[in-house]
Each structure stands twice: as C-alpha cells, then as structure tokens.
C-alpha cells in the first residue's frame, strides 16, 4: 500500500522526471493508472447519483470509470496522431499511457472532493429536490471539466521536457480539446449519471442517441437564467 500511495503522489505532483520514469516503467505503473481510474472514478461516480437515490448512485459508480476508458479508447489514436503531427516524440502506446495518467490524476482529484459533495447533498433541503437537481448537474459538469483540465495540465512539464514549450503547448491544447469534446458527448450517451427526479431510475436511457450534451447544457442554462430573471 505504501508503494501505491507513493506512486499516486508522484503522479499527482506532475514533475517531468517522475512522469518520464512513469512512462518507461512498464505495465506496473500502467495498471496503477488504470486502478486509480476504476477506484477513484467509482467513488466520484457514486456522488453524482446520490442526490437522486442510492440505486442511481450505484449505476453512476459503474458507468463513470467506463466513460473514462471509452474516452481514452476512442481518443487514444487521435491524440497519438495529433502529438506526432505537432512534433512530440512519444510513441502511440506512450501517448495513450500519458492520457491514462491525466485521467488518473483527474479521478484522484474528483474522489478527494467526494466527502465535500456528500456533505453538500446532506445539507440540501429535500423540499426543493427538483431545482437542486439542475444546480447539482450544472455544478458537476463544471467540476468534471475542471478536473479534466487539471489532469491534462499536470502533463505540461512532461511534454515540455520532451518537445519544448511551444510544441508542448500545442499538443496539450489539442489533447485537452479532443478529450473534453468527446468525453462530454459520451457522457450524454451513457446517461443518466445524475438521475432526473422526474424520470424513473434506469441504467441507460432509451433515447441515448437523441439530441446532444451541448443542447442539454444550453437548455439547463436557459432554465436557470429564467429563474434568475
């Protein structure tokens, strides 16, 4: 356990020397990144659905790590190609491992805030559960985007040490945009994570391919603006 804790600490610190060693270390560190995503992603996923019900929270705990791995799988080749085109000297396998590292950092960040989110839910008024759902959903969309950004930015020193500041910045922005764009839409297909209080609890929606994540966020923002004004 001490070795695992030390490895996670080194990963989250984001120092280029340790991250380059992490990439070269083989399957052991790769499995640690995967383990962080599974365990920490499940912890955070549980907090997403707990406002709705324990059943919804359990579903989200299963689906959130799946969402991360699907994003890595679907974006891995694209990010590797983008890195190569922009001048980063990383193999495709190392590029995918680096992306897994960024998501592992993001999941550790999210899981570390789980007690705060539980406290938040505990102290919410049950009488306004309908309104709380939309605030809760929009709030966590922002938190997930922030965590994803932090996870990618922690790779900055690694990319800079390999390719220099200008190329590293281009690669980082390309990876960040691709990961967030695809991850958001995949989260829409795998919904519900939060569990609308007006809809029956379910693992997946029948209309999974209807509309898009970005349309839904726009509708939520319009509703919140209408309440404020």
N, C-alpha and C positions, 0 to 999 in steps of 0.2 A: 504493500500500500504506500510506503514511503517513496518508492520509485515512481509510482503512478502520480502521486502528488507533486513530486519534483518535476516530472515530465510536463504536467499540465502547467505548472508555474513557469517553466522555461518557455513553453509555447505562448502563454498569455503575455509574457514580457516582450515578445516580438523582437528580440535582439538578433541581428543578422547572423552572428557567429553560431548561435544556438539553432536558429532556423535552418541554416545550411547543413548543420550536423543532423538535424531532424530529417531533412530530405534524404541524406545519404545513409541513414541508419537502417534502412530496410523495412521489413514487414512489422517489426515490433512497434515502432512509432506510428506506422500507418494504422495498425489496429487500435492504438491508443486514441488517435484522432477519431476513428470510427466509434470507439466506445464512448468518447465524450459526446458525440452527436446523439447516440442512442440514449444514454442515461440522462444527460442534461436536457436534451430535446424533449424527452418524455416528461421530465419534471415540469418544464415550462409549458408543454402542451396541456398538461393537466390543469394548469392555472387558467388557460384560455377558456375552457368549457365549464369551469366550476360555478360560474355565475348562473348558468342555466340549470345544471344538475350534475351529480357525480357520474352518471352514465355518459353524458356528453363530454365530461372531463376525461373519462377513461378512453373514449373514442379519440379525442384530440391528442392524448398522450401517445397513442399508437401512430396516429397519422402525421404528427409533426416531424419526427425523425424520417418517416417515409418521404415526406415533402422535401426535406433536405437532400436525401440521397437521389431522388428523382431529378432535382435541380442540378446536382453535380453530374449525374449520368447524362442528362440531356445537354448540358452546357460544357461538359468536360472537353469534348473535341473542339468545339467552337473557341473556347478560351485558350486551348493549346495552340490553335492555328493563329488566333489574334496575337498571342505572345510571340510566336515565331515571326509573324509578319512585322511586328513592331520592334523586333531586334532583341528579344530576351533569349538568353542561351539556356533554355530549360527544355528537356525532352517532354513529350506528351505525357508520359507517366508522372514525371516530376511536377508538371503543371497541374495535373489532376490532384496529386497529393497536396500541392500548395493550396488549392481551392478547398480541399477537405480540411486542411489546417485552419483556413479562415473561418469555415463554418463551425469547426470545433470551438474556436475562440468565441464566436457569436453565441453558441449554445451555452457555453460556460457563463458568459455574461448574462444571458437571459435567466438561466437557472439560479444564478446568485441573487436575482431580484425576486424570485418566487415567494419568499416569505413576505416581502412588501406587498406583492399583488394579492396574496391571501388575506393579509390584514386589510387591504383596501376593500375587498369583497365583503369581509366580515362586518365592516363598519358602514356598509351601504344600507340605505333604507329599502326594505322589501316592498314598500308601497309604490315605489317608482321604478320597478324592475324593467318595465318596457323601455323607458327613457334611458335607464342605466345601461341597457344592452348596447345601444348605439354609441354612447360615450365610451363604453368599455371596448367596443370593437375598433373605433377610430383611434383610441389611445394606444391599443396594442399594435395596430398597423404601424403607427409611428415608432413604437419601441422596437419592433422587429426590423424595420428599415434602419434604425439607428444601430442595432446590434450587427446587422449585416455590413453596414458601412465600417463599423469599428473592426470587425473581423478582417475585412479586406485591407483596411489602412494599416493594421498590425503587420502586414506583409511588406510594407513600404521599404523598410531597411533591407530586407532580403532582396527585393527586386532592384533596389538602388545599388547594392553591392555587386550585383550580377551585371546590370546593364547601364548603370549611370542614372543620374537624376531625371533627365528629360525622357528617356525611353521608359524608365520605371513609372513615371507619372502617366504616360500614355497607356501603358499596359494596365496599371491599376484602375484608371478610369474606365477602360474598355471592359475589364473583368467586372467591375462594380456595376456598370450599367447592364451588362448582359445577365448577371446573376439576379439582380433585383427585378429586372423586367420579366424574365421567365419565371422566377420564383413566385412573383405576385400572381401571375396567371395560373400557375399550377396549384397555388393555394385555393384559387377560386374553383378549379375543377374538383379538388379534393374536399371542398366544403361539405358540411359545416364544421368549423373548429369552435366557434363561439356558441352557436346554438340559439337561433332566434326564438324568443319566448312565445311567439305566436305560431310557431311551426313545431310539429312533433319531432322529438329527438330521433335522429337517424344517423347511420354511419356515413352514407353518401346520399346526395340529392339526386332525384330522378332527372332533373334538368341540369345536370352537371356542366353541359356544354352551352347552356343558354347564357346570353349576354357576356360580360367580362368583368374582371376585377375592377378595372378602372371606371366602368359605368357605375358599379355599385358604390365605390367611394364617392363619386360625384353626387349620387342620389342621397347618400348619408350627409354630405356637406350641405346640400340644398335644404335638407330637413332641419339640420342644426341651425342654419342661417335663418330659416323661417321662424324657429323658436326664439332666437335671439332678437330678431327684428319685430 
